[in-house]
Amino acid sequence: MTLIEIMTFTFVAILLVVSPGPNGLLLAKTVPISGKNAGFANIAGFISAFYLHGALSILGISVILTSSAEAFFIVKVLGACYLIFIGIKALFSSFKNQGFKNVNNTKKKKSTIKIAYLEGFLTNALNPKVSMFYLAAFPQFIPNTEASFFYAFLLITIHVFLNTFWFSSMIILLSKIKTKNKDSFVQRSFRAFTGIVFIVFGMKLLSFENK
């Protein structure tokens, strides 16, 4: 693999990372309400899912999923339903007056981090487009040699690094609008907006065809 091929893949990956999608929307929902740590937990979930998709692509399992109409449909529906679920949950929380409850802050923070990680992981693990990206990119950039696995891991790591850099920058920006009052009009309106967009993304994924 040449330096030009690595740079070309990096450019393609950058275009994919910065394009609007569920990952940025998830951070926009999480950070202003739950803080930076929850946002970084989202990113940790993204990374885990990327390496999972990469491993499945290397092992050839993703080929089965994308070539089988039934398997692709199941994964697509699961992913779409999960996005719609997140959207409905965000909408519901925007109309529900939660107030301030007397809870164990440490325990609550740990629970929030776990939920944020799972949301980040499932948002990507159930998105067949991630595997399709790797399956399309690997044959174009990876030479058929004994080092193929290493090169595949390298490309996945580049994709992970770009995601981490871009979305970490987004977290820093979004953290500026975090307020103490989670039931403020701005926060509730923002939750409602992100909920609607999540539902739109879910419906869009449902209509996505594997061509």
C-alpha positions in Angstrom: 0.0 0.0 0.0 1.5 3.3 -1.1 1.3 6.7 0.7 -0.9 8.0 -2.1 -3.4 5.2 -1.5 -3.4 5.9 2.2 -4.0 9.7 1.6 -6.8 8.9 -0.9 -8.5 6.7 1.6 -8.1 9.4 4.3 -9.7 12.0 2.0 -12.6 9.7 1.3 -13.0 8.9 5.0 -12.9 12.6 5.9 -15.8 13.3 3.5 -17.8 10.4 5.2 -17.0 11.5 8.7 -17.9 15.2 8.3 -21.2 14.5 6.4 -24.3 14.9 8.5 -25.5 11.7 10.1 -26.7 9.9 13.3 -23.3 10.2 15.1 -23.2 13.9 15.1 -26.9 14.1 15.9 -26.4 11.7 18.9 -23.6 13.9 20.3 -25.9 17.0 19.8 -28.5 15.2 21.9 -26.1 13.9 24.5 -23.6 16.6 25.3 -25.7 19.6 26.1 -27.8 17.5 28.6 -25.3 15.0 30.0 -22.0 16.7 29.5 -18.6 16.0 27.8 -17.9 12.7 29.5 -21.1 11.2 28.1 -20.2 12.6 24.7 -16.8 10.8 24.9 -18.6 7.7 25.9 -20.6 8.0 22.7 -17.4 8.2 20.8 -16.1 5.1 22.6 -19.2 3.3 21.4 -18.6 4.5 17.8 -15.0 3.2 17.9 -16.1 -0.2 19.2 -18.6 -0.5 16.5 -16.1 0.5 13.8 -13.7 -2.2 14.8 -16.5 -4.7 15.0 -17.6 -3.9 11.4 -14.0 -3.9 10.3 -13.4 -7.4 11.8 -16.6 -8.7 10.2 -15.5 -7.3 6.9 -12.0 -8.9 7.2 -13.5 -12.2 8.1 -16.0 -12.0 5.2 -19.1 -12.1 7.4 -20.2 -8.7 6.2 -20.2 -10.0 2.7 -22.8 -12.5 3.7 -24.9 -9.8 5.4 -24.8 -7.4 2.5 -25.3 -10.1 -0.2 -28.2 -11.8 1.5 -31.3 -9.8 1.0 -32.9 -11.2 4.1 -29.9 -10.6 6.4 -29.4 -7.1 5.1 -33.1 -6.3 5.6 -33.1 -7.6 9.2 -30.0 -5.5 10.1 -31.4 -2.5 8.3 -34.8 -2.7 10.1 -33.1 -3.2 13.5 -30.9 -0.1 12.9 -33.8 2.0 11.7 -36.0 1.0 14.6 -33.2 1.8 17.1 -32.8 5.3 15.6 -36.5 5.9 15.7 -36.6 4.6 19.3 -33.9 7.2 20.3 -35.9 9.9 18.5 -39.1 9.0 20.3 -37.3 8.8 23.6 -35.8 12.3 23.0 -39.2 13.7 22.0 -40.9 12.2 25.1 -38.2 13.6 27.4 -38.7 17.1 25.9 -42.3 17.1 26.9 -41.9 15.5 30.3 -41.1 17.8 33.2 -38.4 15.8 34.9 -37.5 18.3 37.6 -34.7 17.7 40.0 -34.6 14.4 41.9 -32.6 13.5 44.9 -30.4 10.7 43.6 -26.9 9.5 44.1 -24.9 11.6 41.7 -22.0 9.1 41.3 -24.4 6.3 40.5 -26.3 8.4 38.1 -23.2 9.5 36.3 -22.0 5.9 35.9 -25.4 5.0 34.5 -25.4 7.9 32.1 -21.9 6.9 30.8 -23.0 3.3 30.2 -26.1 4.4 28.4 -24.1 6.9 26.3 -21.6 4.2 25.3 -24.4 1.7 24.3 -26.2 4.4 22.3 -23.0 5.2 20.4 -22.2 1.5 19.9 -25.7 0.4 18.8 -26.2 3.4 16.5 -23.2 2.2 14.4 -23.3 -1.5 15.0 -26.8 -1.7 13.6 -26.0 0.5 10.6 -25.2 -1.7 7.6 -23.7 1.3 5.8 -20.5 1.1 7.9 -19.8 -2.4 6.7 -20.6 -1.4 3.2 -18.1 1.4 3.4 -15.3 -1.0 4.5 -16.3 -3.6 2.0 -16.1 -1.0 -0.8 -12.9 0.5 0.4 -10.8 -2.6 1.3 -10.5 -4.1 -2.2 -9.6 -0.6 -3.6 -6.8 0.1 -1.3 -5.6 -3.2 0.3 -3.1 -5.3 -1.7 -3.6 -9.0 -1.8 -0.5 -9.9 0.3 0.3 -11.6 3.6 0.1 -8.1 5.2 -3.6 -7.6 4.1 -4.9 -7.9 7.7 -2.4 -5.3 8.9 -3.4 -2.9 6.1 -7.1 -3.4 6.8 -6.5 -2.7 10.5 -4.5 0.4 9.5 -7.4 1.8 7.4 -9.9 1.1 10.2 -7.6 2.9 12.6 -7.4 5.9 10.3 -11.2 6.0 10.1 -11.4 5.8 13.9 -8.8 8.6 14.4 -10.7 10.9 12.0 -14.0 10.2 13.8 -12.4 10.7 17.2 -10.8 14.1 16.2 -13.9 15.4 14.4 -16.4 14.4 17.1 -14.2 15.4 20.0 -14.0 18.9 18.5 -17.8 18.8 18.2 -18.1 17.8 21.9 -16.0 20.8 22.9 -18.2 23.1 20.9 -21.5 21.5 22.2 -20.3 21.6 25.8 -20.4 25.4 25.6 -24.2 25.3 25.4 -24.7 22.9 28.4 -26.8 24.4 31.0 -27.6 23.4 34.6 -31.3 23.5 34.1 -32.1 20.4 32.0 -35.8 21.5 31.8 -35.1 24.9 30.3 -37.0 25.9 27.2 -33.9 25.8 25.1 -32.9 22.4 26.3 -36.4 20.9 25.8 -36.7 22.5 22.3 -33.3 21.1 21.4 -34.2 17.6 22.6 -37.5 17.8 20.6 -35.6 18.8 17.4 -33.0 16.1 17.7 -35.7 13.6 18.4 -37.5 14.5 15.2 -34.3 14.3 13.1 -33.5 10.9 14.6 -36.9 9.7 13.5 -36.2 11.1 10.0 -32.8 9.3 9.9 -34.5 6.1 10.9 -37.2 6.4 8.2 -34.4 7.2 5.7 -32.5 4.0 6.7 -35.7 2.0 6.3 -35.9 3.1 2.7 -32.2 2.5 2.0 -31.7 -0.2 -0.7 -28.5 -2.4 -1.0 -27.5 -2.0 -4.7 
